[in-house]
Amino acid sequence: MAEPLSRRDIEFLLYEWLDVTALTSRERFAEHSRETFDDVLSLSADMAIQLFATHNKKADQNEPYIGEDGRVVLIDEVHTALAEFTKSGLVAGSFDESVGGMQLPTVVSRASLAWFQAANPSTSCYPFLSVGNANLLMEYGTPEQIDTWVRPMIEGRFYGTMCLSEPQAGSSLADITTKAVATEDGSYRITGTKMWISCGEHELSENIVHLVLAKTPGGPPGVKGISLFIVPKYLADGTRNDVALVGLNHKMGNRGTTNTLLNFGDGTHGPAPEKGAVGYLVGEENHGLMYMFHMMNEARIGVGFLATAIGYAGYLASLEYAKVRTQGRSVDDKDPSSPPVAIIEHADVRRMLLAQKAYVEGALGLGLYASTLLDEEQTTTGAARDNAHLLLEVLTPIVKSWPSQWCLEANSLAIQVHGGYGYTKEFDVEQFYRDNRLNPIHEGAHGIHGLDLLGRKVVMNGGAGLKLLISTITATIDRAEAAGGEAGEFAAQLRAATERLATVTLAVWSAGDVKVSLANSTVYLEAAGHVVVAWIWLEQLLAVGVKQGDFYDGKRAAARYFYRFELPKTGPQFDLLQSLDRTTLDTEPAWL
C-alpha cells in the first residue's frame, strides 16, 4: 500500500517555500518550533497510516446502518481510530490554549489533518466537522456556550455538525422552512427537517452539537430572516433532545460517513411540553447566515484539502503501480522477444502521472498558502491583516472548487494508469474516485462558486480583491523575471494570463446585463483557478531555485507540465468570456 501523502512534499511546502518556522517569532506561536511542528506531522502520518488507512476499504464495503434499536452501527475500527485520535489532542491543534488547544499555526494544523483526509476521508469527517463547529462558536458564542459546548468538542467528547440544507431547498437557503419559536426561558423550540447532514447521527461521542439554520416568526423574508441555533442531541442535563434520525442517505462514495435526514421537533424524543427541539440562539436573530459563513468558508477550504488529499492518494497509488506493472515494449524496440517494460517507461503513462502530480501538488500548495492567510489575519494588524482577509475572501471559491475539479481528474487518471484493474474493487483507485466525486458538489457546487467569484468576490469594494490578487501574483512574476531562465519564461506566460484575467473581468461586467455577465461564470472560475495555480507553481519553482536532486527535478517537471499543457487552456476560455457568449442563455429548455 502506497502512503497517502508525501512527507517530503509537505516539508518542502512548509519549510522551503512558506517558511512557516518564521511564524514562531510571533507571540501566538512563540512556544512552538520546527521540532514541535515536525512532531505533530510525524504523529499525524503515523496515526493516519496505522489507524485510518487500514480500515478505509472496510468502511467503504460496510456502510453505516440503523440497528434494531434505532441506533446507527459503524464498524469497530472507526471507534478505535477516533478514540486514539481524541487521545492525541490533534483535534485541538489550532485552538487557543485558553480552551485547551495547542495553538498551532493553521497552516501546520491543516497539513497535519490532511494526512487523515488522505488516509480515510470518511472517518476523518467526524472530528473535522466538529473543528469548524467549534471555531464558529468561539467567534460568536457566549462564554457559557463555549464552556458548555465548545470545550467538550475540543476535548473530543462531543462532535458537531452543520444543518443547512432541507429536502426542498438544497443550496437555496432563502427557501428553508425550519422554524424557531422563542420561549420564556430564553431558549427556542426548533421544528423542521434537515437533509444531507454529514455525521448527523452516530454513537461515537457523548453528544452531537448541531448548528441549525432556522427562521423566527416575523423575521424578514429570504436569507435576511435566517437565525442560527445550537441544537444538541442531549441537553446539558443529559435529557434527550427532540432530534430524530429519519434515515441514512447512501452515496456512491464517502460511504463510511453517516449522511442523514433529521427531524427536529417531531415528538420522537420530546424534552418538554412545548413542541420542538430545544435550541439556543447564537448571537442575534436574523444574523444566522452571516455567522454560518464562518463555518461554511472554513468547510469550503476543508473540502479543497479533502479533494486534494484523495487526489494525492490516487496519484501515489498509480505511481507505485506504474513502477511495478510490466506491459508492452518501447516503441523503438523492434525485438518481439524483448521482455515487457514497466509501464512508467511509456510516454503516455508518464503524461498521466505528470498531470496528476501537477494537479495534486499544485492544489496542496494552494491550500497551504490559503492557510497562511488565516495565520496572517490572526497575528497581524492594520493593512497586513486587512489584506490577508481580503485575499483569502477572493481565493476561497478557487481553493474549494479547483481541487474538487482537477484532483478528481487526477483520480480519473489514476484509474486509467491501472487500466482494467483500475475499475476493480481490489485496487484502491476506484474507491478514491468515488470518494472524491462528492467534492465538486460538497459545500456548494462549482456553479455556485463561479457565481460567488465573478458575481461577488472580484467586484466587491470596487474590485479591491481582484486588484490585490493581481498585484500579489505580479510580485511573484517580477521575482521570476529577475531570476531568469525557465522561471523567467514562465513568468512571461503568467503575466499575459494575469493581464487577460483583469481585462476579461472588465469586459464581462461591461455587458450591462447581469444575466449575460454571469452566464459563463463557471468558465471564469476555471480560468481564474488555472491562473492562480500557475502562480502557485511559479512560487514553488522559485523555492526550488538551483537545488539539485530527483525531488527538485520532479518539481521542475510538474511546473513545466502545468505551463505547457494547462495554462494555455485559459486562452480559449478567456476568448469565450470576452465575447459575452449567450449560448446557454439563448437555449430554450424545450430544446434540451
N, C-alpha and C positions, 0 to 999 in steps of 0.2 A: 504494500500500500504506500503510495506516494504521500509525503507530508502535504497538508492542505495549503500551506503558505510558505514563503521563502523568508527565513530569518535573515539571510544576507541582504535581501532587498529591503526589508523593514529597517535594518540597521543603516543601510545606505541612505534611505529617505529621511530617517530621523536625525542622523548624526552628520552625514556628509553633505546633505542638501539643506535640510531645515534647521540644523544646528540647535536642536531642542535643549541641549545641555546648557546653552546660554540662558534659558529660562530660569535656571536655578539662581541667577543673580537677582531675581525679583523676589520681593518679600513673601509672596504667597507660596512660592516653590523653594524657598531658601533651605529647607531641611532635606531636599532631595539632591541627587547627584546622578551622574551617569551610572554609577553602581546600582542605585535603587531602581532606576529605570530598567536596567538590564535584568535585575532580579525579577521584576514584575513581568517582563517579556518572557523570561525563561520559565517562570511558574505557569504563565498562561499557555505557552506552547506545550509544556509537558502535560498539563491537565487536559488541554483540548485533544491532544493525540491519544492519551491513555484512557480518558473517561468519556469523551464526547464522540470522537470519530469512531470508536469501537462499536457504538450502537446506532450509528446513523442509518445504516441499511435496515437494521432490525426494526427501528421505529417507523421507517417508511413502509415496511411489509406488515406491520402490526399496528394499525391505526387506533387512536383512542375510540372507545365505545362506552355506551351507557350501560352499566350493570343492572342487575335485577333490583338493586336497592336504589336506583336512580342516580348513582354516583358515576363520575367519569373514571374509567380504568385506563391507565397507561402502563407500559412495560416497566419492570422494576428498575432497569438501567437508567431511566430518566430520573427517577427519585434519587438513585445513588449519585449520579453525576451532579445533580443540582445541590444535594446535601454537601458534597465536597466543595462545590463552587461557593456555597454560602460560607463554609468554614474558612475559605481562603481570604475572604474580605474583599475580593476583586469587585464585587458589585458596588462597593463604596468608593471606588477608585478616585473619581474626580470631585466627590462631595467635600464640603468643608469639614475640617477637623472638629468643629464645634458640634456637629451632629454625628460624629463617628466616622467621618470619611478619611481617606488617605491624602486628599488634597493634591492629587497628581495633576499635571497638565492634561487638558482634554486630549491633546494630540497623542500623548503616551497612553492614556486610558483607551482611546479608540483603537490604537494599534494592538493593545492587549486584547481587547474584546473581539477584534477581527479574527483572531485565532479560533475562537469558539464558533463564530459565524461560519467560518470556512469548514470547520470540523463537523458541525452538526447544526444546520440552520434552525431546525425545528425545536430542539431542546434549548438552544440559546435564546429563543424568543421569550421564554417565560420571565427570566430575570431582567432582560434588556428593556422590555416594555415598562417594567417597574422603575427603571432608572429615569426614563422620560417622565413618568407619572410623578415621581418624587421631585424631580427638578422643577416641574410646573408648580407644585405645591410649595416648594422652597421659595419661589418667586412671588406667589400670590396668596398663599395660605396664611392663616393666623398662627401665632405661636402655639396655640392649643392644637390646631390641626396638624402642625408639624410634629409636635410631640406625640399625638395620638396615632397618626397615620404614616408620616414620613420616616420617623426613626425606625419603626419595625420593618419598613421596606428596605432601608439602607442596611439593616442587620440581616436581611434575607428571610425574615419570619413571615412577612406579608408580601404578596405580589400585587401588581397593579395593571390596569387596562385603560384603554380609551374607548368610549362608547359614543360614536358619532352617527354612523350610517343607520338607516332604517330600511325595511324591505321595499317601501315605495319611494324612498329618497336616498339613493346611493351617495353620490358626491354632492348632490344638490341640497345642502344643509338648510337652505331657506325653507324647504318643504318638510322639515321634520315635524312630527306631531306629538312627541313625548312631552308631557305636561308636568309642571311642578307647582304645587299649591302650598303657600306658607301656612304654618300652624302657630299656635300661641306660644309654644316653647322655643320658637326661633328656627326650628328645623322645617323641612319641606316634605311633602308627600309626592313621590315620583310615580307616574303611571305612563306606560308606553312600551314599545318593543324596539330592540336594537339588534341589528344584523351584522354579520361578518366580524364578530368580536373575537379577535385572537386572544387565546389564553383566558377566555371568559369564564371557564369553569374547570376545576380540577381539584385534586386533593394533595397538591404539592406543598401547600403552605397553610399557615394557621388562618389566614384570611385573604380575601381578594378585595382590593380597593378599586372600585370602578369610578372613573371620571366620566360623568354623563352630561351630554348637552340636552337641554330641555327648555321649554318656553313657559313663562309665567303668565297668568291671566292679565289682560290689559296691556301687555307689552307691545312695542312697535312691531310692525309686520316684517317678515323676511329675517335675514340674519341679524338685524339690529335688535331683535327681540329674544335672542338666544342667551341663556344663562348656563353656568357650569356648576355641577354639584358633585360632591363626594357621596357615593352610594356604596357602602361596604357590604360584603356578603354577610358578615357578622357585625353587629353593633358593638360599641366599646364594652358593654356589659356581657357580651357573649351571646346575646339574643340573635337568632337567625333573622336576617332582614328579608323582606319580600322580593327577593331576586331569584327568578326561577329559570332553570335551563329548559328550553323548549326542544332543542335539538342540536345536533352537530352537523356542520357542513363538511362535505368530503371533497377535497380538492385534488387536482391532478398531481400536485407536489406539496412540499411542506406538510406532509401528512402526519408527522408526529406532534404537530401543534394543534391543540383543540381550537376549533373555529366555530363560534356558537351563535345561536339565535336565543336571545334572552328576553324574558318578560319582566318588567318592573311593575309591581303592584297589582298582580292578578289574583291575589289572595292565597297563593300556594303556601307562602311562609309568612303570613301577616304578623308583624310585630306589635301592632297597636290597633285600636278600634277604627281609626281613620283608614280609609282606603289608600293604599300606595306604599311604596318602599320609602324608608326614611332616608332623606338626603340632606346634606349640609352645603349651603351656598358657599362657593369660592368667590371672594371679592364682592363685587356688586352685581345686582341684577342687570341683565341686558348687556353685559360685557363678556359673556362666556366665550364667544368665538375668538375674541382677541386673546383671552387667556389661553384657550386651547391651541392657538397658533404657536405658543411657546413649545408645547409638546409635539405638535404636528411638524414644525420645522426641524426639531431635533430628530423626530422619527423619519423625516424625509432624508436627512443626512445618513441616518442609520440604515435606511433602505439602500441608499447608494453604496454604503460599506458592505451590506449583505450581498447585493448583486456582485460587487467586486470580489468578495471573498469566495462566493460559489464559482464565479468565473475563473478565479485564480486556482481553485482546487481542480477544476476541469483541465486547465492548461497544464498543470504539473502532472496530472494523471496521464494525459495524452503524450506529454513529453517523455515520460518514463516508458510508456508503451511503444512509442516510435523508436526508442533506442534498442529495444529487445525483439520487436516483431520483425521477422525477416520475410520479404516478399519481393519478387521481381529482381531485375538486374539493372545496372547502369545503362543508360541509353547508348553509350558509346562502347559497351561491351558486346562484341559480336560472337562470343563463345557461349553457345547454349548450355554447355556443361558446367559453366561457372556457378558457384554456389549463390543462392539468393542473398541480397544485402538487407541490412536493417532499413526499414522504410524511411528513417530520418535522412538517408542518403538521397532520396528523391526530392527534386526541386519543389514540387507542388506540396509535398508534406512539410517541407521547411517553410514554404509560404504560409501554410495554415498555422504552423506553430509560431511563426514570427508575428502573424496578425494577432493571435491570442496574447502573445507577450506584450505587444504594443497596446492592446486594449486594457489588459488587467493591470499592468504596471503603470500605465498612464492614469487609469482610474484610481488606483491606490494612492498615487501621488496627489491627485486632485482632492481626494477625501481627506488626506492628512494635512494638506495645505489649508483646506477649509477649517479644519480643527484648530490650526494655529491661530486663525482669525478669532475664534472663541476665546483662546487664551489671551490674545491681544486685547480683546474687548474687556476681559475680566481684570487685566492687570495694568492697563494704561489709562490715561485721562486725556481730555481735550480732543484735539483734532485726530490724534492717533486712534483713540477709542472710537470716535465717530466714523472714521474711515474704515476701520476693521468691521464695524457693524454694517455699514453700507455695502461694502464689498461682499460680505457674506450674504446679505439680502439678495444681491444680484446673482450670486453664484449658486444659491440653494436649489433653484429649479434644475440647473445643469448637474449639480452634484448628485441629485436624486435620479434624474432621467437618463443622463448619458451612460453611466454604468449599467443601468437597467436595460438599456437597448444593446449596448456593444459588448458587455460581458455576457449577456445572453447569447449573442452571436459567437463569442468565444466558446461557450458551451456547445453550440451547434457545431463548430469546427472541431471541437474535441471528439464529438461523436464521429464526424467524418474521418478523422485520423484513425480511429479504431475500425473503420469500415463496418462490415456486417456485425461484428462483435459489439459495436457501439450501441446497437439497438437492443441488446440483450440485458437482462437484469443481472447477469453475472458480472457485468462491468459497471463501475460507479457512474460513468459519464451520462448514462441515460437518466439516472436519478438527478444528477446535477442540473440537467436541462429542465426537468420537470419542476424542481425546486425553484429555479431561477425565473421560470416563466411567470410567476406571480408578481415579480417586482416591477415590470412595466405598468402594472395596474395598482399595486400596493401604494397607499398614501398618495393617491392622485395619479390618474393615467397620464400618458405623455401629452395628450391634448390639453389637459388642464394646466400642466406646467408650461406648455407652449404659450397658452393664453396668459399665464402669470408672468412669464418672462417678457414677452413682447407687449402685452397689454398693461402691465403694471410696473415691473421692475426696471426696465430700461428707460421708462419715461417719467418715473416719479422724480419729484424735486427738480423739474426742468431737465431731466436727463442726467442728473448728477451721478447716478450709479453707473451708467454706461460710460460716462467720461472717466470715472475713477478706474473702471475695469480696463479701459483702453490705455490710460496713462500708466497703469501698473504693468500691462503687457509690454508697452513701448519701452519702459525702463529695462526690461529683460532684453528686448530686441537691441537696444543701444549697447548693452554689455556684450551681447553675442557678436554684433558687428565689430566691436573693438577687439574681440578675441580672434576673429578671422577664421579662416579655414572652413570646415564644414558647418560650424556654428554660424559663421557669417553668411554662408549660403542659405541656410535655413531661416536666418533672421530676415533676409530679404523677402522670402516667401511669406513669412508670418506678418511682416509689415504690410504687405499688399493685402493679405486676407483681413487683417485688422482694420485697415482703412476701408476696405469694402464693407465690413460689418457696420461701420459708422455711417457710410453713405447710403447703404441699403436700408438701415433703420429709418433714416430721414425720408427716404423715398417711399417706404411703406406707409409712413404716417402722413405723407402728403396727399393721400388719396381723398381725404375729406369725407370719408365714409368708413366708420369703424368696422362695419362688416367686411369691407374689402381689405382693410388694413390687417385684420386678424384672421382672414380666411385661410392663410397658409402659415399660421403661427407655429405649427409643429415642424414645418420645414425650417423656419427660423431657429427654433430650438436646436434642431440637429446641426445646422450650420454653425451657429454660435458655439455649440458644445464642442465641435471639432476644432474650432479656432482656439478655444480655451485649453483643450487637451494638447494641442500642438504647442501652446505656450508652456504647459507643464513639462512636455518633453524637451523643449529647449532649455528650460531651467535644469532638468536632470542632466542634459548634455553638458551644460556649463559646470555642473558639480563634478562630472566625470573628468573634465579637463584633459590632461595628458596622462592620466593614470593608466597603467598597463595591467593586463590580465583578462582572462575569459569573461569574468563578470562585467568588467567595464566595456569590453568589446561587445558583449551582449546588449548593453545599454545603447551603445552607438548604433548597433544594427536595428534595434527597435525604433529609435528615433528616426533613423534613415527610412525605415519602412513607413512610419507614420507620415513623414513629409513627402514621400514619393508616391504612396498608394492611397493615403487617406485624406490629407489636407486638400489635394486637388479636387476632391468630390464637392467641395463647397462652392467652386466656381459656377457650375450649372444651377446649384441651389440658389445662390445669390442672383443669378440671372432671372430665374423664375420669380423670386420675390420682388425684384426691381420692376418686373413687367406688370405687377399688380394683377396677376393671373386670376381669372374668375371662373375657372373650370368647375370647381366644387360648388360655387355659388349658383352657377347657371344650370347645373344638373338638376333636373326635376326628380323628386322621389319616385314618380311613376316609371322612370327610366331604369331604376336600379332593381 
